[in-house]
Amino acid sequence: MRMFKRLVAVLAVMVVLPLSHAFADETTGTIVEIDPDAKSIVLDDDTVYVLPDTIDPEGLNIGDVVQITYSESDSGTLVVTALSVTN
């Protein structure tokens, strides 16, 4: 019975982990524009990312190299789920 429970747990993890990556992407780039009113940033590839309330744009600077994890909303907006400054 214990082996069966372990097998079920392993299978559940194998199913859930790929799904979490299916809805999130990562990128690295340099911030070229910050819009505090819209709570968004633009990276050097001209892609706009919207920041959640948990990330204060005032703590970011133009020229910062950032690594971003993001997901795409139903409307096509790229919403940041995690951000770290790497420079």
QUITA-V782771 format. One record per helix or strand. SS is the DSSP state (2 for helix, 1 for strand). FROM is the first residue (numbers start at 1). TO is the last residue. Records with the same first field share a line. If there is no record, write none. Layout:
SS->FROM-TO, FROM-TO
This chain:
2->2-22, 57-59
1->25-35, 40-43, 48-50, 65-72, 78-85
